Amino acid sequence: MDGAPDDPLFHVVLHEPEIPNNTGNIGRTCIATGCALHLVRPLGFDTGVKALRRAGLDYWPRLGVKEHESWEACAAALAGPPRAWCFTTKATRAAWDADLRRGDVLVFGKETRGLPDSILERHPDRLLAFPMVEGERSLNLATAVCAAVYEGLRQCVSRGEARLSGSGRIVRP
């Protein structure tokens, strides 16, 4: 199967990601779970064919990643029914307290600064965090995305919006 899934479990958006290894790991998570990946420029790395080959990202063409020139362009491309959830250390609501639904948009910020206030202010009732011990800054971006996607998958399976096969594989709709 080439390209992003027609009916993705979630749309994972990385706003100005800086570290190629994190983005590569997130891409792998998206492929494994049937999620679509969106990258908002500027990126801190090259996504050209030669750079991807050199990095060993042979699965990247199957991912069908979409790159957007700005947050506004990404938001316009995803406008409509999907709901946006912003993951930030500034939130007081735990990720598992949100009602994550199939097709929702999961938005994550750059590794060094997170999401800008201009995005957080647009979605004040959709800010989520992963609880951590006092004094810790944040989780690794790839870890946070993986935790969010699998919490969302757990919720979707429990409501019948996604199915697992007898061998524990995600069954595509």
CORVENJO-V244088 format. One record per residue. N is the residue number from 1. PSI is psi as a letter, one per 30 degrees, with the letter a starting at -180 (999 if undefined). BURIAL is b if it has 24 or more other C-alpha atoms within 12 Angstrom, else e. D_LAST is the distance of its C-alpha to the last C-alpha in Angstrom with 1 decimal. Layout:
N,PSI,BURIAL,D_LAST
N,PSI,BURIAL,D_LAST
//
This chain:
1,k,e,14.3
2,k,e,16.6
3,l,e,16.2
4,l,b,14.0
5,k,b,10.2
6,e,e,9.6
7,i,e,7.6
8,k,b,9.4
9,e,b,9.6
10,l,b,13.2
11,j,b,15.8
12,k,b,18.6
13,k,b,22.0
14,j,b,25.1
15,j,b,28.2
16,h,b,30.9
17,k,b,30.0
18,f,b,33.2
19,j,b,32.5
20,e,b,30.7
21,e,b,30.0
22,e,b,28.2
23,e,b,26.0
24,e,b,25.4
25,e,b,24.3
26,e,b,22.0
27,e,b,20.5
28,e,b,20.0
29,e,b,18.3
30,e,b,15.9
31,e,b,15.0
32,f,b,14.7
33,f,b,12.3
34,h,b,10.2
35,l,b,12.6
36,k,b,14.7
37,k,b,18.4
38,k,b,21.2
39,k,b,24.8
40,k,b,27.6
41,l,b,31.0
42,l,e,33.5
43,l,b,32.2
44,g,e,34.5
45,l,e,33.7
46,k,e,33.1
47,g,b,29.7
48,l,e,31.4
49,e,e,30.5
50,e,e,33.7
51,e,e,33.2
52,e,e,29.6
53,e,e,31.0
54,e,e,33.9
55,f,e,31.7
56,g,e,29.7
57,i,b,26.4
58,f,e,25.2
59,f,b,21.5
60,e,b,22.1
61,e,e,21.4
62,f,e,17.8
63,e,b,17.4
64,h,b,18.2
65,k,b,20.1
66,k,b,21.5
67,k,b,25.2
68,k,b,26.8
69,f,e,30.6
70,l,e,30.9
71,e,b,29.2
72,e,e,29.9
73,e,e,28.1
74,e,b,25.0
75,e,b,25.1
76,e,e,25.5
77,f,e,22.5
78,g,b,20.3
79,l,e,22.2
80,b,e,20.7
81,e,e,18.3
82,k,b,17.5
83,k,b,20.0
84,k,b,21.9
85,k,b,23.0
86,k,b,26.0
87,k,b,26.8
88,k,b,30.6
89,f,b,33.4
90,f,b,35.0
91,l,b,32.7
92,f,e,33.8
93,k,e,30.4
94,k,b,28.5
95,e,b,24.9
96,f,b,23.9
97,f,e,25.7
98,l,b,23.2
99,i,b,20.3
100,k,b,17.6
101,l,b,14.5
102,k,b,11.2
103,f,b,12.3
104,l,b,15.9
105,k,b,18.4
106,j,b,20.1
107,k,b,23.6
108,k,b,26.0
109,l,b,29.5
110,l,b,31.7
111,e,b,33.0
112,f,e,36.6
113,f,e,36.4
114,a,b,32.9
115,k,b,31.9
116,l,b,34.7
117,e,e,36.1
118,e,e,35.3
119,e,b,31.5
120,e,b,32.0
121,f,e,34.2
122,f,e,31.6
123,h,e,29.3
124,f,e,31.8
125,g,e,29.7
126,h,b,26.7
127,k,b,28.6
128,l,b,27.4
129,l,b,29.1
130,j,b,29.0
131,k,b,32.3
132,l,e,34.8
133,l,e,38.4
134,k,e,41.1
135,f,e,42.2
136,k,e,39.2
137,d,e,37.9
138,l,b,34.1
139,l,b,31.5
140,k,b,30.7
141,e,b,28.2
142,e,b,25.8
143,e,e,26.2
144,e,b,25.6
145,e,b,22.3
146,e,b,21.1
147,e,b,22.3
148,e,b,20.6
149,e,b,17.2
150,e,b,17.4
151,e,b,18.9
152,e,b,16.1
153,e,b,13.6
154,e,b,16.0
155,e,b,16.1
156,e,b,12.4
157,e,b,12.2
158,f,e,15.5
159,f,e,14.3
160,g,e,11.1
161,f,b,9.1
162,l,b,7.6
163,l,e,8.3
164,k,e,10.8
165,l,e,11.9
166,f,e,15.6
167,g,e,16.6
168,g,e,15.2
169,k,e,12.5
170,k,b,9.4
171,k,e,6.4
172,k,e,3.8
173,999,e,0.0
//
